[in-house]
Amino acid sequence: MTSTSKAQLAALPQKEILVYWVLSFGSHLYSFYELHRFSKEHESRLEREFQLEQGLLKRFKRDPTDFEWSFWSEWAKKSLLWTLIGHGVISRLTAIFFPKFRVPCLLIYGVVAAYSVLGVKGVSVLLVHLSLSFSVAQLRRPALSWTCSLLLLSTLHIQRLQEIQRGWYKTEEEYYLLLFSVAVCGLRFISFSLEHCWCPLELGRVEQLFWMLSYSFYHPLFYNGPIITYRDYIQQMRRPAEESDTDKAVFSYLLLRAGRIFLWWLIAEYMIHVMYMHSIQTNETYLEILPPWALGGLALALVQFFYVKYLVLFGLPSVLATLDKLVPPKLPRCVSIMYSFTGMWRHFDEGLYRWLIRYIYVPLGGSRHGLLYKMLSTGLAFGFVCLWHGGHDYLQYWALMNWTGVLVENGLKTLFASTFIHPIISVSSPLKMEMLWAASLDGSID
C-alpha cells in the first residue's frame, strides 16, 4: 500500500513548494518578531516578576525560567562539560594504547565522575538499585523484574526519602542531579533485566555484573541520555576493534560536530535573550493581552526552543558515544516538519521511543493481537512515561491526550489503508497482502 500509493501521487511543482517554504518561513519570522516586540514592551515588568538575568551582552536580558535549560547550563559550567571532555580524552588514549582495557577504564572513569558530583551517598543509592535489579534478574522472571524496577522508581516519590536525600547536599540542584541520574539509570536497569530474562548471554555472574556496571555508568549518557538499550550497548562495545581512525579524521569529525552543537547553543541563547516566552507563558494576564501574531509566535517559540534545547543536550553525548563506536539514536527531528502524534514520538526522542517499543509495547502484544491489545499496549507505554516523569496531574492529562491522538491517527490510517488495499487484492499474493495489513495496523512500530 505504501509504495504503491506513493508512486501514484504526482510530485508538487518546484515553484509551488518554494511558495510554501517562503510562506511558512515568513510566518515564523513575523510571529517571532511580534513576540519579540511584546517582550521588550513589557521587559521591565517581566524583570520584576520573574527576575530576568543579565544577558551575555550588555543591554540584553535573559529569561532564566526554563528550569531544564538553566539547570543543565549551570551544571555544564560547573563540571559536566569538563567531565565529558575528560571522557573523550580517556576513551581516545585507551583506544590507541590499551584497546583491551578501554571498557574497564571507561567504567572506572564513569564511577569516579559520578562520585565527583553525587558523592558517596548518591553513588551508593545507584549501586543499591543496581544490585537489587541484578539479583532479581537472575531469577529470569520478567514480571518480577518489572515489579522490582517499578518499586525502585517509586522510591523517588517517597517524601521521607526525598527529605533524607536532600540533606546530603548543600543545594537543591545537587539533589535534582541525583534524582535525574536514578531515573535515567532506572531505564537501563530495566533494559538489562529484561534482556537477561529473555536471552541471557553465556557469561559468568561476575562478567554480567561488570557489563551491567559499564552500561549503567557509561558517562556520556549517564545523566540525561539519549537512551541506548543494553542489547545494543553490549553488542557494539564487544565488537572486534577495527582499524583506528586517523587523528585527522577524528579531529575533523569533532570540529564539525562541536561547531554544530555550539551553533545550536547560540540559537537557544539568542531565543531566550530576545523572546521571554517562558516567563510570558506562566502568567495568564500576558496570555490574554498577547496580539494574535505574538500568541502564535509564543507557541512556535516554545516548541522550537524545546527542539533546539535537546539538540544541545543530546548532541555532545552522541558525539562522544559515536567516537566510542556506539550507534546513538538519531537527534530530534525539527518539530516544524512533524504533523502527527506518532511522528513526534517516533522521531523526537528516538532512544526512548525504541525503549518503549521493545520493553512495553511489543511484549504486551502491540497490534499483532487485535485492537484491544494495541490500545492497552499503547496506553501502558504512555502510562509508564507519565510515571517515570513524576506522575503529576498535568502529566496524566498530557499522557491521556497523546494516547488518544495516537489511537485516532492509527485508526484513520487503518481505515484509509483498507480502502487503498482492497482494489489490489486480485493482483497481490496472500503473503504480500499479509505484510501490507501488518504495516498498516502497526502504525507505532518501524
KOLNU-597016 format. One record per residue (C-alpha): residue number from 1; z, y, x. Coordinates in Angstrom, 3 decimals. Example, Ala and Ser with C-alpha at 12.3 -4.5 7.8 and 13.67 -1.06 7.14 Angstrom:
<rs>
{r 1,{7.800,-4.500,12.300}}
{r 2,{7.140,-1.060,13.670}}
</rs>
This chain:
<rs>
{r 1,{0.000,0.000,0.000}}
{r 2,{0.997,2.425,2.717}}
{r 3,{-2.078,2.149,4.928}}
{r 4,{-4.495,1.770,2.007}}
{r 5,{-3.243,4.773,0.035}}
{r 6,{-3.045,6.955,3.132}}
{r 7,{-6.591,6.012,4.096}}
{r 8,{-7.850,7.100,0.683}}
{r 9,{-6.313,10.576,0.973}}
{r 10,{-8.585,13.269,2.357}}
{r 11,{-7.200,15.438,5.128}}
{r 12,{-6.494,19.066,4.277}}
{r 13,{-8.847,21.646,5.771}}
{r 14,{-7.579,23.174,9.021}}
{r 15,{-7.700,26.681,7.578}}
{r 16,{-5.522,25.642,4.629}}
{r 17,{-2.997,24.043,6.983}}
{r 18,{-2.950,27.238,9.060}}
{r 19,{-2.285,29.321,5.940}}
{r 20,{0.655,27.082,5.004}}
{r 21,{2.114,27.359,8.504}}
{r 22,{1.800,31.143,8.521}}
{r 23,{3.400,31.461,5.074}}
{r 24,{6.233,29.085,5.968}}
{r 25,{6.942,30.636,9.359}}
{r 26,{6.640,34.153,7.985}}
{r 27,{9.036,33.480,5.106}}
{r 28,{11.556,32.015,7.557}}
{r 29,{11.413,35.055,9.798}}
{r 30,{11.596,37.575,6.957}}
{r 31,{14.583,35.839,5.322}}
{r 32,{16.348,35.726,8.709}}
{r 33,{15.643,39.424,9.169}}
{r 34,{17.172,40.241,5.760}}
{r 35,{20.261,38.174,6.639}}
{r 36,{20.475,39.988,9.975}}
{r 37,{20.384,43.357,8.204}}
{r 38,{23.102,42.289,5.794}}
{r 39,{25.241,41.001,8.683}}
{r 40,{25.001,44.267,10.578}}
{r 41,{25.672,46.379,7.487}}
{r 42,{28.951,44.504,6.893}}
{r 43,{29.811,43.870,10.552}}
{r 44,{32.969,45.990,10.643}}
{r 45,{34.419,44.314,7.556}}
{r 46,{33.487,40.838,8.789}}
{r 47,{35.113,41.643,12.118}}
{r 48,{38.394,42.500,10.400}}
{r 49,{38.336,39.465,8.116}}
{r 50,{37.022,36.796,10.472}}
{r 51,{37.795,38.215,13.922}}
{r 52,{34.277,38.330,15.312}}
{r 53,{34.365,37.841,19.070}}
{r 54,{32.886,39.962,21.811}}
{r 55,{29.350,38.720,22.379}}
{r 56,{27.678,37.610,25.574}}
{r 57,{26.152,41.098,25.848}}
{r 58,{27.758,44.450,25.195}}
{r 59,{27.341,45.940,21.722}}
{r 60,{26.905,42.436,20.282}}
{r 61,{29.460,40.493,18.264}}
{r 62,{29.636,36.706,17.978}}
{r 63,{30.517,34.664,14.906}}
{r 64,{33.072,32.019,16.015}}
{r 65,{33.765,30.439,12.613}}
{r 66,{31.653,27.294,13.085}}
{r 67,{34.508,25.037,14.229}}
{r 68,{32.345,22.322,15.771}}
{r 69,{30.255,24.677,17.922}}
{r 70,{33.259,26.695,19.076}}
{r 71,{35.300,23.556,19.765}}
{r 72,{32.708,21.806,21.923}}
{r 73,{31.662,25.032,23.641}}
{r 74,{35.237,25.653,24.792}}
{r 75,{35.683,22.077,25.978}}
{r 76,{32.359,22.195,27.804}}
{r 77,{33.566,25.230,29.753}}
{r 78,{36.955,23.657,30.485}}
{r 79,{35.956,20.198,31.623}}
{r 80,{33.379,18.198,29.682}}
{r 81,{30.305,19.787,31.242}}
{r 82,{31.676,19.119,34.719}}
{r 83,{32.690,15.530,33.994}}
{r 84,{29.218,14.841,32.578}}
{r 85,{27.647,16.221,35.743}}
{r 86,{30.077,14.077,37.736}}
{r 87,{28.950,11.003,35.802}}
{r 88,{25.342,11.764,36.678}}
{r 89,{26.169,12.073,40.372}}
{r 90,{28.218,8.839,40.446}}
{r 91,{25.539,6.976,38.500}}
{r 92,{22.766,8.094,40.821}}
{r 93,{24.656,7.360,44.031}}
{r 94,{25.754,3.890,42.936}}
{r 95,{22.242,3.065,41.678}}
{r 96,{20.839,3.902,45.132}}
{r 97,{23.511,2.497,47.456}}
{r 98,{25.580,-0.018,45.408}}
{r 99,{23.444,-1.159,42.439}}
{r 100,{25.553,-4.284,41.826}}
{r 101,{28.689,-2.167,41.380}}
{r 102,{27.135,0.539,39.208}}
{r 103,{28.625,-0.635,35.889}}
{r 104,{32.179,-1.143,37.268}}
{r 105,{32.023,2.268,38.954}}
{r 106,{30.891,3.927,35.712}}
{r 107,{33.700,2.151,33.834}}
{r 108,{36.323,3.407,36.293}}
{r 109,{34.862,6.911,36.149}}
{r 110,{34.857,6.869,32.327}}
{r 111,{38.521,5.830,32.135}}
{r 112,{39.534,8.465,34.713}}
{r 113,{37.541,11.174,32.900}}
{r 114,{39.160,10.235,29.570}}
{r 115,{42.596,10.276,31.202}}
{r 116,{41.962,13.747,32.641}}
{r 117,{41.724,15.298,29.173}}
{r 118,{43.512,12.866,26.839}}
{r 119,{46.385,11.956,29.148}}
{r 120,{48.127,8.602,29.471}}
{r 121,{49.252,8.514,25.838}}
{r 122,{45.816,9.330,24.480}}
{r 123,{44.098,6.645,26.575}}
{r 124,{46.875,4.224,25.593}}
{r 125,{46.057,4.748,21.905}}
{r 126,{42.434,3.855,22.603}}
{r 127,{43.434,0.790,24.616}}
{r 128,{45.734,-0.416,21.821}}
{r 129,{42.907,-0.087,19.278}}
{r 130,{40.510,-1.796,21.679}}
{r 131,{42.916,-4.675,22.360}}
{r 132,{43.539,-5.323,18.668}}
{r 133,{39.824,-5.217,17.863}}
{r 134,{39.041,-7.542,20.768}}
{r 135,{41.742,-10.029,19.775}}
{r 136,{40.694,-10.182,16.128}}
{r 137,{37.026,-10.505,17.131}}
{r 138,{37.854,-13.752,18.968}}
{r 139,{38.518,-15.362,15.583}}
{r 140,{34.842,-14.749,14.719}}
{r 141,{35.546,-13.762,11.111}}
{r 142,{33.567,-10.618,10.149}}
{r 143,{35.847,-9.927,7.173}}
{r 144,{38.934,-9.967,9.415}}
{r 145,{37.225,-7.721,11.967}}
{r 146,{36.287,-5.224,9.254}}
{r 147,{39.838,-5.283,7.855}}
{r 148,{41.320,-4.653,11.280}}
{r 149,{38.858,-1.846,12.046}}
{r 150,{39.406,-0.069,8.727}}
{r 151,{43.182,-0.274,9.151}}
{r 152,{42.891,1.195,12.652}}
{r 153,{40.679,4.035,11.389}}
{r 154,{43.123,4.699,8.552}}
{r 155,{45.855,5.453,11.102}}
{r 156,{44.007,8.697,11.830}}
{r 157,{45.103,9.952,8.392}}
{r 158,{48.789,8.973,8.520}}
{r 159,{50.674,12.258,8.625}}
{r 160,{53.638,10.930,10.596}}
{r 161,{51.361,9.600,13.335}}
{r 162,{49.434,12.862,13.366}}
{r 163,{52.650,14.794,13.985}}
{r 164,{53.643,12.465,16.826}}
{r 165,{50.235,12.717,18.490}}
{r 166,{50.149,16.496,18.131}}
{r 167,{53.435,16.600,20.003}}
{r 168,{51.779,15.037,23.036}}
{r 169,{49.610,18.098,23.636}}
{r 170,{50.089,21.797,24.157}}
{r 171,{47.157,22.899,21.969}}
{r 172,{45.620,21.761,18.690}}
{r 173,{42.244,21.405,20.417}}
{r 174,{43.574,18.648,22.678}}
{r 175,{44.788,16.691,19.656}}
{r 176,{41.412,17.090,17.931}}
{r 177,{39.670,15.740,21.032}}
{r 178,{41.820,12.606,20.772}}
{r 179,{41.036,12.383,17.053}}
{r 180,{37.279,12.575,17.645}}
{r 181,{37.456,10.106,20.530}}
{r 182,{39.329,7.500,18.462}}
{r 183,{36.912,7.937,15.535}}
{r 184,{33.767,7.525,17.656}}
{r 185,{35.273,4.628,19.626}}
{r 186,{36.107,3.021,16.277}}
{r 187,{32.381,2.633,15.615}}
{r 188,{31.981,0.949,18.989}}
{r 189,{34.870,-1.430,18.306}}
{r 190,{33.250,-2.440,15.009}}
{r 191,{29.912,-2.923,16.767}}
{r 192,{31.426,-5.198,19.425}}
{r 193,{33.483,-7.171,16.908}}
{r 194,{30.603,-7.911,14.537}}
{r 195,{28.130,-8.722,17.302}}
{r 196,{30.651,-11.151,18.764}}
{r 197,{31.240,-12.725,15.343}}
{r 198,{27.518,-13.161,14.673}}
{r 199,{26.195,-14.171,18.070}}
{r 200,{28.731,-14.322,20.904}}
{r 201,{27.390,-14.130,24.441}}
{r 202,{28.047,-17.014,26.824}}
{r 203,{30.694,-15.070,28.702}}
{r 204,{34.311,-15.724,29.566}}
{r 205,{37.077,-13.738,27.881}}
{r 206,{37.599,-11.538,30.942}}
{r 207,{33.901,-10.722,31.181}}
{r 208,{33.741,-9.990,27.458}}
{r 209,{36.665,-7.606,27.805}}
{r 210,{35.002,-5.947,30.789}}
{r 211,{31.799,-5.257,28.838}}
{r 212,{33.736,-4.010,25.829}}
{r 213,{35.637,-1.584,28.071}}
{r 214,{32.415,-0.485,29.740}}
{r 215,{30.766,0.083,26.357}}
{r 216,{33.745,1.929,24.880}}
{r 217,{34.429,4.225,27.866}}
{r 218,{30.817,4.993,28.781}}
{r 219,{31.397,8.665,29.458}}
{r 220,{28.230,10.487,28.253}}
{r 221,{28.580,9.006,24.749}}
{r 222,{32.376,8.753,24.695}}
{r 223,{33.488,11.820,22.716}}
{r 224,{30.701,12.592,20.292}}
{r 225,{27.825,10.124,20.578}}
{r 226,{24.995,9.579,19.875}}
{r 227,{25.807,6.031,18.811}}
{r 228,{24.307,3.008,20.582}}
{r 229,{25.126,-0.489,19.306}}
{r 230,{26.925,-2.950,21.565}}
{r 231,{23.946,-5.299,21.485}}
{r 232,{21.566,-2.608,22.745}}
{r 233,{24.042,-1.339,25.348}}
{r 234,{24.746,-4.688,26.967}}
{r 235,{21.100,-5.811,26.901}}
{r 236,{19.913,-2.618,28.554}}
{r 237,{22.721,-2.373,31.110}}
{r 238,{22.298,-6.035,32.138}}
{r 239,{18.538,-5.797,32.664}}
{r 240,{17.394,-6.610,36.207}}
{r 241,{17.281,-3.455,38.301}}
{r 242,{13.775,-2.094,38.526}}
{r 243,{12.447,-0.107,41.418}}
{r 244,{14.423,3.074,41.739}}
{r 245,{12.726,6.221,40.566}}
{r 246,{11.763,8.603,43.286}}
{r 247,{14.050,11.546,43.872}}
{r 248,{11.164,13.846,42.981}}
{r 249,{10.621,12.154,39.595}}
{r 250,{14.346,12.260,38.763}}
{r 251,{14.585,15.902,39.791}}
{r 252,{11.556,16.846,37.671}}
{r 253,{12.940,14.996,34.653}}
{r 254,{16.363,16.612,34.997}}
{r 255,{14.881,20.068,35.469}}
{r 256,{12.640,19.772,32.419}}
{r 257,{15.286,18.343,30.094}}
{r 258,{18.019,20.689,31.327}}
{r 259,{15.672,23.610,30.687}}
{r 260,{15.079,22.444,27.122}}
{r 261,{18.812,21.986,26.457}}
{r 262,{19.509,25.454,27.863}}
{r 263,{16.809,26.905,25.598}}
{r 264,{18.365,25.217,22.543}}
{r 265,{21.779,26.586,23.559}}
{r 266,{20.319,30.096,23.839}}
{r 267,{18.773,29.779,20.368}}
{r 268,{22.096,28.659,18.860}}
{r 269,{23.987,31.501,20.547}}
{r 270,{21.336,34.020,19.504}}
{r 271,{21.671,32.934,15.883}}
{r 272,{25.449,33.440,15.754}}
{r 273,{25.079,36.816,17.515}}
{r 274,{22.568,38.321,15.101}}
{r 275,{23.409,36.466,11.854}}
{r 276,{27.023,35.914,10.837}}
{r 277,{26.092,33.130,8.431}}
{r 278,{29.233,31.043,8.868}}
{r 279,{31.555,33.949,8.103}}
{r 280,{29.435,35.074,5.145}}
{r 281,{29.310,31.637,3.522}}
{r 282,{33.122,31.352,3.463}}
{r 283,{33.520,34.477,1.292}}
{r 284,{32.414,34.270,-2.342}}
{r 285,{32.118,38.067,-2.595}}
{r 286,{29.406,38.192,0.052}}
{r 287,{27.517,35.351,-1.604}}
{r 288,{27.456,37.304,-4.877}}
{r 289,{26.129,40.528,-3.348}}
{r 290,{23.574,38.976,-0.990}}
{r 291,{19.993,40.048,-1.800}}
{r 292,{17.725,37.121,-2.784}}
{r 293,{15.836,37.030,0.520}}
{r 294,{19.066,37.226,2.524}}
{r 295,{20.562,34.428,0.401}}
{r 296,{17.571,32.253,1.224}}
{r 297,{17.940,33.245,4.860}}
{r 298,{21.590,32.190,4.761}}
{r 299,{20.709,28.699,3.537}}
{r 300,{17.929,28.344,6.111}}
{r 301,{20.072,29.691,8.950}}
{r 302,{22.929,27.281,8.207}}
{r 303,{20.755,24.161,8.250}}
{r 304,{18.700,25.338,11.243}}
{r 305,{21.847,26.106,13.214}}
{r 306,{23.217,22.670,12.361}}
{r 307,{19.992,21.142,13.699}}
{r 308,{19.936,23.151,16.938}}
{r 309,{23.648,22.501,17.465}}
{r 310,{23.087,18.751,17.530}}
{r 311,{20.086,19.093,19.797}}
{r 312,{22.541,20.535,22.333}}
{r 313,{25.457,18.180,21.583}}
{r 314,{23.266,15.062,21.783}}
{r 315,{20.809,16.430,24.341}}
{r 316,{22.773,16.267,27.594}}
{r 317,{24.430,12.881,26.866}}
{r 318,{20.991,11.457,26.030}}
{r 319,{19.585,12.708,29.342}}
{r 320,{22.374,11.002,31.295}}
{r 321,{22.026,7.796,29.268}}
{r 322,{18.281,7.771,29.982}}
{r 323,{18.959,8.106,33.718}}
{r 324,{21.203,5.024,33.393}}
{r 325,{18.199,3.113,31.955}}
{r 326,{19.618,3.128,28.427}}
{r 327,{17.417,3.992,25.464}}
{r 328,{19.392,6.528,23.428}}
{r 329,{18.461,7.296,19.811}}
{r 330,{15.865,9.982,19.290}}
{r 331,{17.162,13.511,18.999}}
{r 332,{17.362,15.016,15.491}}
{r 333,{14.111,15.954,13.805}}
{r 334,{13.680,19.538,12.636}}
{r 335,{15.168,19.939,9.169}}
{r 336,{12.394,22.308,8.057}}
{r 337,{9.852,19.473,8.059}}
{r 338,{12.065,16.962,6.232}}
{r 339,{11.858,16.887,2.464}}
{r 340,{13.869,13.847,1.343}}
{r 341,{17.400,12.447,1.492}}
{r 342,{16.081,9.227,3.029}}
{r 343,{14.167,11.111,5.725}}
{r 344,{17.195,13.228,6.582}}
{r 345,{19.403,10.154,7.015}}
{r 346,{16.781,8.244,8.963}}
{r 347,{15.724,10.955,11.400}}
{r 348,{18.614,13.379,11.879}}
{r 349,{21.242,11.088,13.428}}
{r 350,{19.198,8.009,14.199}}
{r 351,{22.037,6.297,16.051}}
{r 352,{24.432,6.470,13.088}}
{r 353,{21.614,5.508,10.709}}
{r 354,{20.807,2.331,12.643}}
{r 355,{24.518,1.523,12.956}}
{r 356,{24.941,1.750,9.166}}
{r 357,{21.834,-0.355,8.553}}
{r 358,{22.848,-3.106,10.972}}
{r 359,{26.541,-3.412,10.149}}
{r 360,{26.808,-2.412,6.476}}
{r 361,{23.512,-2.228,4.603}}
{r 362,{21.815,-5.434,5.772}}
{r 363,{24.929,-7.710,5.812}}
{r 364,{25.688,-6.683,2.216}}
{r 365,{22.227,-7.686,1.057}}
{r 366,{20.284,-4.416,1.125}}
{r 367,{17.187,-4.509,-1.049}}
{r 368,{16.475,-8.184,-0.471}}
{r 369,{18.738,-9.408,-3.278}}
{r 370,{17.809,-7.086,-6.100}}
{r 371,{18.571,-3.611,-7.315}}
{r 372,{22.311,-4.137,-7.818}}
{r 373,{22.836,-5.256,-4.214}}
{r 374,{20.743,-2.356,-2.985}}
{r 375,{22.847,0.161,-4.917}}
{r 376,{26.075,-1.474,-3.723}}
{r 377,{24.964,-1.636,-0.079}}
{r 378,{23.804,1.967,-0.059}}
{r 379,{26.944,3.171,-1.852}}
{r 380,{29.284,1.398,0.581}}
{r 381,{27.358,2.801,3.547}}
{r 382,{27.864,6.332,2.235}}
{r 383,{31.458,5.484,1.364}}
{r 384,{32.139,4.437,4.933}}
{r 385,{30.620,7.655,6.290}}
{r 386,{32.871,9.616,3.920}}
{r 387,{35.964,7.662,5.030}}
{r 388,{35.042,7.956,8.717}}
{r 389,{34.754,11.748,8.428}}
{r 390,{38.155,12.069,6.759}}
{r 391,{37.641,11.133,3.098}}
{r 392,{38.334,14.658,1.765}}
{r 393,{37.317,15.680,-1.760}}
{r 394,{34.266,17.669,-0.651}}
{r 395,{33.105,14.700,1.455}}
{r 396,{33.366,12.440,-1.589}}
{r 397,{31.132,14.808,-3.586}}
{r 398,{28.740,15.051,-0.630}}
{r 399,{28.527,11.253,-0.283}}
{r 400,{28.026,10.811,-4.033}}
{r 401,{25.177,13.338,-4.145}}
{r 402,{23.466,11.773,-1.113}}
{r 403,{23.813,8.306,-2.598}}
{r 404,{22.322,9.488,-5.884}}
{r 405,{19.490,11.280,-4.076}}
{r 406,{18.554,8.208,-2.012}}
{r 407,{18.624,5.930,-5.072}}
{r 408,{16.433,8.284,-7.100}}
{r 409,{13.925,8.641,-4.261}}
{r 410,{13.716,4.900,-3.669}}
{r 411,{13.419,4.277,-7.392}}
{r 412,{10.490,6.684,-7.679}}
{r 413,{8.901,5.200,-4.549}}
{r 414,{9.149,1.710,-6.039}}
{r 415,{7.648,2.927,-9.319}}
{r 416,{4.668,4.607,-7.682}}
{r 417,{4.261,1.751,-5.189}}
{r 418,{3.912,-0.754,-8.031}}
{r 419,{1.281,1.486,-9.620}}
{r 420,{-0.781,1.513,-6.433}}
{r 421,{-0.270,-2.172,-5.585}}
{r 422,{-1.287,-3.604,-8.981}}
{r 423,{-5.047,-2.893,-8.702}}
{r 424,{-5.221,-4.531,-5.240}}
{r 425,{-3.689,-7.862,-6.266}}
{r 426,{-7.041,-9.614,-6.687}}
{r 427,{-8.185,-8.796,-3.144}}
{r 428,{-4.879,-9.357,-1.334}}
{r 429,{-3.367,-12.591,-0.096}}
{r 430,{0.056,-13.643,-1.515}}
{r 431,{1.649,-13.151,1.906}}
{r 432,{0.262,-9.635,2.187}}
{r 433,{1.484,-8.785,-1.313}}
{r 434,{4.978,-10.040,-0.470}}
{r 435,{5.048,-7.842,2.630}}
{r 436,{3.893,-4.817,0.633}}
{r 437,{6.547,-5.327,-2.001}}
{r 438,{9.260,-5.703,0.650}}
{r 439,{8.138,-2.486,2.301}}
{r 440,{8.113,-0.574,-0.981}}
{r 441,{11.534,-1.832,-2.059}}
{r 442,{13.231,-1.380,1.291}}
{r 443,{12.949,2.369,1.471}}
{r 444,{16.066,2.758,3.618}}
{r 445,{15.066,0.454,6.483}}
{r 446,{12.328,0.749,9.097}}
</rs>
